[in-house]
Amino acid sequence: MTLAVIGAAVAAPSPAPAHPFGDPQTVVISLDEQQPDVVHVKWRVGGPDDLTLLGVTLGLLPKDRVKADGTVDYRYTDPGIVGASAQFADYFLQRIAVSNGTQACTGAVQQPIQALALKGATADFACASPVRSATLAVRMLTDLNPAYRTLATGPEGQRYVYEGGHDSYDWTLVGARPAGTGKNALVQLTAVIGIALALVLAAFLLVKRRRRVVPA
């Protein structure tokens, strides 16, 4: 009896872990060029097997596609099934949010979603007023495993890594200083100061040399 119970416990499939340690997810945030009150957020998964895992979690794929040892039975049709579902669009808007100041912006996922694994999915967030800076919260897949990370980029080379305990960040969408501008300006200023000091030193040495010359 005891052996039978132990055997059943061993044979029973255990919850499979997520796969957060491969390529990270990516997010790109930008302001619409024609509508200054609309923010675009493009999300792309890190590995296609993560879409299979998400599809199982959302009830779109059979549970046996995730094995007891944690491996995922990925199939090329999985991204299409997940991307075409209303469940994925709802999940996207639950896990990614944009706010302009204290006001939340209303999101809508662009349809149709094609080649979800390769091109990702984009949502448009309409805010109540023109946006200069926005707060973006990203929690994609962290409900499956908190170790998932997301590499995000914004206008003018702004970057941020979303991870456990750091799921919200303020982005400058208008008037952002280009990445590296401060460094380049410092380099240029240093060069100018260096040239000026060299000229002063050369003049000083020239005057000193002339003073040493004894008239015939």
CORDA-V121332 format. One line per field, one symbol per residue. ss: DSSP state (a for helix, b for strand, c for the rest). A space follows every 10 residues. Layout:
ss = ???
//
This chain:
ss = caaaaaaaaa accccccccc ccccbbbbbb bccccccbbb bbbbcccaaa aaaaaaaccc ccaaabcccc cbcccccaaa aaaccaaaaa aaaaabbbbb ccbbcbbbbc cccccaaaac bbbbbbcccc ccbbbbbbcc cccccccccb bbbcaaacbb bbbccbcbbb bbcccccccc aaaaaaaaaa aaaaaaaaaa aaaaaaaaaa aacccc
//
